[in-house]
Amino acid sequence: MAQTPDSAPGTDALLVVSAHAGDFVWRAGGAIAAATMRGERAVVVCLSYGERGESASQWLQGKGLDEIKAIRRGEAEAAASALGAEIEFLDLGDYPLVESREAVARLVDVYRRVQPTVVLTHTLRDPYNGDHPAAARMALEARILAQAIGVANSDGTFPTADEIIGAPPVFFFEPHQPEQCDFTPNVLLDITDAFPRKRAAMECLPAQKHMWSYYTDLAVRRGVQVKRNAGPNLGLAHETMGEAYMRHLPQVTDVLA
C-alpha cells in the first residue's frame, strides 16, 4: 500500500473514526474544522452510513435501503466538505455494527495510509448505542496493529518501514448522554473560530435536524467551561464555543502546562 504524498512524514493529520455518517459532525466537527483551518489534513472514516438505526425519517417516507445509504453518503460528503475534510466509507452496516478481523484490517490500512498524528473516536461505553463502542474498540485495535511491521496489510503484503505508524494520541469525543457513558472530559477545545464551519456541516444533515440546536447549545456550554478553566489572562471572547474530549492514553511531555 503506497503512502500518499499528502501524508508524508512531518505532515500533521487528524484521523476520525466514526461509527455512522453523522457522528463526526455532531461530536468532532469543531476539531476537524480547526485542524483544516490550520492547514492540516483531516480524514474521516465512516464505518457505516447509519442507514438502519439513524435514518428513521427516510424509512418513514418509504425509501429503500440502497436509496437511504446513498442519501446518507451524500449528506456526509457535503458535511465533510464544509469542514475541509476528506471522507471515506467502509460500509460495514449498522444496528449492529459488527466487529470483525476483516474490518480491523481495513482500518489498519487507513492508519498506515494516513499516518495520523491525532485520532478521534467514540467512547468505549455507550449503553444507548452499541455501534459506538464497537467503533472505538476497532479503532484502538487497528491503531496497535498498524504499529507492527509483522502485521500484514489487508491485501496480504507486509508493510514497509515507512508505512508503520507511531503512537498517535487518542481522544474520545463527547457522546450524546455523557453521564451514562463514563465520559469525564479532561480536554476542552476552543472551537470559536471553527464553529461556523461546524454549523454549516450540521446543516448538511437535514434527516437529523433536531440535533442542530442540541449541539449548538452544547458548544455554548462547553465554551463557558473553556473560559472558566483557561484563566482570565487569555482574553477569550464572551461567545467562546467549545468541544469536550477525554484523552485515552497518557500525555508525553517535558513541560507541565
Salt bridges, closest charged atoms under 4 A:
ASP6 OD2 - ARG41 NE 3.72
ASP23 OD2 - HIS20 ND1 2.95
ASP23 OD1 - ARG27 NH1 3.10
ASP23 OD2 - HIS122 NE2 3.50
ASP23 OD2 - HIS132 NE2 3.46
GLU40 OE2 - ARG38 NE 2.91
GLU54 OE2 - HIS20 ND1 3.14
GLU75 OE1 - ARG72 NE 3.45
GLU77 OE2 - ARG73 NE 3.05
GLU86 OE2 - ARG41 NE 2.72
GLU88 OE1 - ARG113 NH2 2.94
ASP91 OD1 - LYS69 NZ 3.13
GLU99 OE2 - ARG137 NH2 2.53
ASP126 OD2 - HIS132 ND1 2.93
ASP131 OD2 - HIS20 NE2 2.81
GLU141 OE2 - ARG101 NH1 2.44
GLU174 OE2 - ARG222 NH2 2.66
ASP182 OD2 - ARG125 NE 3.45
GLU203 OE2 - ARG199 NE 2.85
GLU243 OE2 - LYS198 NZ 2.70
